[in-house]
Amino acid sequence: MKSIISKVILGSFVVGAVGLTNAQKIDAKAKKILDDITANYNSKKNSYFKFSFGSGANGQVSKTEPGIYYSAGNKYKLKIMDTEQIFDGNKIYNINADDMEVTTAKPNGSSSMFSPINYLTTYRNDYNVTYNGKQMVNGVNADFIKLTPVKANGIKYVYLFVDSAKKQMVKLEQHGNNNDVAVIAIKEYKENQTLDPNMFVFDKNKFKNYVITEL
C-alpha cells in the first residue's frame, strides 16, 4: 500500500498539459458548478480537509488510508500515512519517513501538481466536460461531473462529485488507461484557520538523517 501511495503522490495525480483544441466540449451546467466551487475556494484565506485515499485496479478500490490536506493560495501540504508532500510556492518536497528519503523538484509548465481540487482549473483546457445528473455520495445528493481528456495523458476519465449548495468537492475518482483507480473522498472541511507560519516551509534541519535528492 505504501508503494501505491508514494506513486500517487509522486506522479499519478500529476496531469500533463495537453493544450487547447477546437474539439473540446464543456457542458454549460457543469462549467457553472465547477467555476462556483473554484471561486469559493479562492475566496478563502486557507483551507483544510481530512480525506480517505483509496486505490485499486480494474475500477475497484481495494485499500483505503486516511489523509490530510492544507492549502493557502498556491501553497499546500499533503500527508498520507508516512508520506508527506509540501509545495512552498517554489519547490515540491516529497518526504518518505519509511524510507528516510526526500526528493525535491520544481514544477514545470507542462504539468500541474497534486491537489484534490486541481481539476477545477485544468478542466478548462484539458478535458471534455459533461454533467451526468445527481448521485448520492457519502450522504450528499451530489452533482456528478465527468471529465474526459481531449488528448492522451494516461487518464481514461475523471469523476467529480460536488456539493453545489456548499460549493465544495465531495469525492474525486481518477481512472487510468491501465485500469488503475485512485479515489479521494473528502470527510471534513475547515476554512480560514490560524495556521503555523511555517506550515508550508521545508526545514532541512529536521531531516539530517534523510537522503535528499534534487530532481
N, C-alpha and C positions, 0 to 999 in steps of 0.2 A: 504493500500500500504506500509506503514512504517513497518508493521509486516512482510510483504513478503521480503522487502529489508533486514531487520535485520536477517531474517532466512537465506537468501542467503549469506550475509557477514559472518555470524557466522558458516555456515556449508555447504550449498548445493553446493558450488563450491570447497569444500574440497574433494579431490579424494582419496579414500582409496587405498593403495598399494596392488596389487594382486599378485605380484611376476611373475617370468618368467615361460613360458610354451612353450613346443615344438610345440603347435598348433598355436602359434602366427604367423600371416601373415602380412607383411608390404610391400606394393607396392613400387617398387624402385623409380618411378617418384615422388610419394607423399613424400617419405623419403628425397629425394634431396631437394624438395621445403621447407620442414619443417627444415631441417638442415641448409639450406641457411639463412632462417629467424632467426634461433637461433644464428648463427654466427654473423649476422648483429646486433641483439640486444646486444649480448655480447661484441661487439666491441665498444659500446658507453659508455661514462662516466656516463651518466644518460639519462633517457627517461621520457617524459610526454605526456599524451594524454587526450583529452576530449572524452567522450563516452555517448551513451544513453543506459540505462539499461531497458530492457523490461521483463515482466513476465506475465505468464498466465497459463491456463490449456488446456488440450486436444490439445496440439500442437499449440495453438493460443495465441499470445501476446495480452493482454487486456489493459495493462498500461505501460507507459514508464516514466522514470525520467532521468535527466542528472547526470553525474558523472565525476570525475577527478581522475587521477592516476599518481603518480610519482614513479619512481624506480631508484635505483642506486646499482649495484651489487645485493646482495640478500635482500636488504632493500627496503621497499616500503611504500607508503601512498595512501590510497584509501578513497574517500568520495562520498557518495550518499545521497542526502537530508540531514537529521540531523544525519546521522550515518557515523562514520569515523573509519577506521582501520589502525593501524600503526604496521609495523614489523620492529624492530630496529636491527635485526640480531640475537636476543636472545629470545625475547618475542613478542607475538601478543597482541595488545591492541585494544579492541573493545569499542568505545566510542559512547554512545547514548545520544545525547543532549536532546532529547524529554523526556526521562525517567530519565535523570541525573544519568546515570549509566555507569561504566567502568568495563569490565571484562578483565582479563589478563590471558594468558596461554602460556606455552612453546610448540612449535611444537614437535611432536614425530615422530619417524621413520616410523610409519605406515600411515602417511598422508602427503599430500603436501598442502601448503597454497593457499588461494585465489590469483589468478592472471589471468588476461585475456590471458597471454601468457604461462600459466603453462603447457598447453598440449604440448608445444614444447619440453618439456623434458620427461613428464610422458608417452607419447605415446610409447617410446622405449621399455618399459617393460609391459605396462598395456593394450594395445589396438591392435586390428587388424586394419590396416590402408589401405584404398582404395582411389584411385584417381577417381573422378567422373566427370571429364571434366571441362568446363568453365560455369560460371553463372554471369550475371550482378548483381552487388550488390552496391548500392549507387553510380552508375555511373562508377564503376570499373568492367572491364571484369576479374573477379576473378577466380582463381583456386579453385575448390570445393573438399575438402578432408573430408572423413567420418571416424570417429573413433568408433569402437565398442569394448566394454570391453571384454577381454579374460576370465574373471571370473566376477561373480555377484558383483557389487559395488553400486547398486542403480541407475545407469545410463543406459539408453537404448542405446543411441548413442550421439555423439557429431559431429556437423558440423563445419568445419573451412573453412573460405573464405579468400583467400590470394592474395595480390597484389604481384605477383612474380617479376615484374620489379623493384619495390621499396623494395622488400623483407620485407614486412610489413603485419601484420594482418589487415583485413578489418572488419570481423564480426565473432563472435563465437555464436553458438547455442547449448545449453545443454538440452537434452530431457531426463526426468527421467522415471523410470519404472511406476511411479504413474501418468504419462501423464502431469506432470508439465513441463513448458518450461521456460528457462531463456536465455536471449539474450543480448550480448554486441556488439553494433555497434560503431566502433571507428570513431571519427569525425575529429580529429586534432592531428597531431604529432609535438613534438618539441624534440630536442636532444641536449646533451652536453651543457646544460644551467648552469649558475652560480646559485646554489641553496643555500638557507639558511643552514648554518652548522647544525642547529637544526631541519631540515626538518623531520628527522626520529627519533626524540627524544621525548619520552613521558614525559612531565613535570607535575609531580603530583601536584605541587603548583597551577596549573591552574584549578584544578578540586577538590578544597577543599570541595565543597558542594555536590559532587557526591558520590554515593555509589560505592565503589571499591571492586570487588570480584575477588579473585585469584582462578582459576580453577585448 
